[in-house]
Amino acid sequence: MSVPDLTPREAARWAGRCGLSLPADRHAPVAATAQYIHSVVAVLRELDFGEVPPAAHRVHHGEEEPLDAAV
């Protein structure tokens, strides 16, 4: 499903609805970032995880993995 691109004006309007004051020079970068995030989420929604249980399921069933914050 294709969604029209978020315009800089719409980005400013949505920011205002959330109580954020967005300077005019930030409208376009914020719109571009939001559009990129939307495209990534769209790809993730298309993935088929089949029978893979959520991570919380593994933790509650004794399969806890060690935490690693390495990037």
Secondary structure, DSSP 4 states (H G I P E B T S, - for coil): ---PPPPHHHHHHHHHHTT----GGGHHHHHHHHHHHHHHHHHHHH---TTPPPHHHHHHTT-PPPP----
